[in-house]
Amino acid sequence: MHCWEIGPRGGIDSLRQSERPEPAPGPGEVVVRVAAAGLNYRDLMVLAGQYGSGLPDTRIPLSDGVGTVAALGSGVSGVSLGQRVIAPNFTGWRDGAFGPGLFGHDLGVTADGWLADTIVLPATSLIAVPDSVSDATAATLAVVGGTVWHAMVAFGEAGPGKLVLAQGTGGVSLFALQLGKALGAEFAITSSRADKLERCRELGADHAIDYRARPDWAAALLEATGGRGADVVVDTLGFPALAETVTACAVEARIGTLGALSGSPAATASASQGAIIGKNLTIKGIASGSRAMLAAALDVVARHKIEMVVDRRFAFAEAPAAYRHLESGAHIGKVLIEIV
């Protein structure tokens, strides 16, 4: 099998191509031939040594992908050869409550990921992909699908009558926009570029705010909504920008915090306790989503014919260039690597 490895974790230059013997499935496992894989911001953090500790330099990266079942291990049921499948990045989180032990089998981090022509997965983690969903959408859905469903729906209870806010125009925010509109919510999004904001309007954004023109973007949102603010926030900025996020919220809002684009996950919150209490806000940390959450998101994607916004596609041999494109921040939506 052909694959990429993370190497010594010195950044994108650490990526290296490798070849390994063809894997065989163990009991309860399946072999999947990979068609395409998607990048997430955390994949950059893995290469920089900022996400996951003690990882071997032979680890295969990437937590998102789609492929076709090629071999079944003993004891596998409910999975068919030739079936197109995806899986959540926490392959052990099928449903129910989150537990820290789930980090022990996190695709692309503590377990080999999708940047290879073959991957071995637990059969119980797999989700069949409907024929109506393209490879490009399926390959870029797992992390954002489970995470956004967790933050925006399972926790945030987004739907008709709710105003959802997402920050920036990366894969998480754009999928939140597409999913939120499919569920009947009002949606606000921010960006520093007019062309990206126009694309968001085309996708259904009700409020598109240029935070370069309005550094007080929270005030701009309040102006646009008659002082109401957001009922649900899919927070990709993190704690350094929390004061502004809190300002943008309505009373009783729910903030699902899952990114740290304004600083780092180790940063201290900029919002005061008083500001949070004054609006009676609820803040929840979101560590991806379960198989059940991803399956629910995939169902909406299939029923509403949602196509993930893919900014650029790269060949397997161009994996470092795909990472650099993501790192540049020039993209809107997802970055895809086609394996075959």
Residue, then its C-alpha position, 0 to 999 in steps of 0.5 A: m500500500h502507498c501512504w504518507e507519514i507525519g515524519p518527525r513533526g517539524g511542519i509540512d516538510s516532515l511529510r514523507q511518502s512510504e510503502r507498506p505491505e497490504p494490510a489484512p483485516g483482523p477480527g471485527e475489522v474491514v479493509v477499505r480502499v480509499a478514494a479521497a481524503g479531506l484536510n482539517y486545521r487539526d491536521l496542520m497542528v499534528l504536523a507541527g507537534q501541537y496536537g497529540s503527544g508521543l506519536p510515532d513518525t510513521r503515523i498516517p495522517l488525516s481524519d476524513g476520507v471515503g472509500t470502498v470496502a475491500a475485505l472483511g475480517s472474521g465476525v463482521s456483519g452488516v457490512s458488504l464488499g463494495q460498499r462505500v463508507i465513511a467513519p467518525n474520527f473517534t472510531g470508538w464513539r458510537d453513541g452516548a456520552f463522550g469519554p476521554g478514552l476515545f482519544g486513544h483511537d483518533l484517526g490521523v492522530t493516535a491511529d493511522g488515518w486516511l492519507a493512504d490508498t488503504i485503511v483498516l477500520p473497525a466495522t462498527s464505526l462504518i457508515a454507508v454513504p448513499d449513492s446521492v452523496s458524492d465522493a468529494t462531499a463524503a470525503t470531507l464530511a466526517v470531522v465537520g459533520g460530527t462536530v457541527w451536529h454536536a455543537m449546533v444541533a445536539f447541544g445548540e438545538a438549532g432550527p426554525g426561529k434560531l439565529v446561528l453564528a459561525q466565524g470565518t469561512g473554513g470547512v466547519s463554518l461553511f458546513a454549519l451554514q449549509l446544515g443550518k439553512a437545511l434545518g430552517a435556521e437563520f444564519a450569520i457568518t463573518s469573513s474578511r473578504a468580500d468574495k467569500l462573503e458573497r459566496c456565503r450569501e449564495l449558500g443562504a447566509d442571512h447576515a454576512i459581516d466583514y470583520r476587517a471593515r468592522p473589527d467590532w463585528a459583534a456590534a455589527l451583528l447586533e445592529a443587523t438583528g435589531g439588537r437580538g444577537a445569536d442564539v447558537v454559536v459554532d465557535t471556531l475562534g476560541f477564548p482570545a476572542l470570547a469577549e467579542t463572541v459573548t457580545a454577539c450572543a442573545v440572552e440564553a445563547r449556547i456557545g459550542t467552542l471547538g476551534a482556536l483560530s484567534g490564538s491557541p487552545a491554551a489561551t485564557a478566555s477574554a470574556s468576564q464571568g459577569a458578561i457570561i452570567g449577565k446573558n445566562l450563557t451556556i458554553k460547551g467544549i466540543a470534541s468532535g462527534s459520535r458515529a450517531m451524530l455523523a450519521a444524522a448529519l449525513d442523512v440531512v446532507a443526502r436528503h437536502k442534496i448538500e454538496m460540501v464546498v471544496d476549494r481545491r483538489f490535489a492528487f495523492a502525490e501533491a499532499p504537501a501542496a494541499y497542506r500548504h494551501l490549507e495553511s495559507g488561509a486562502h481557501i473557502g470550504k474544504v481542501l481535498i486529496e484524491i487518492v485514486 
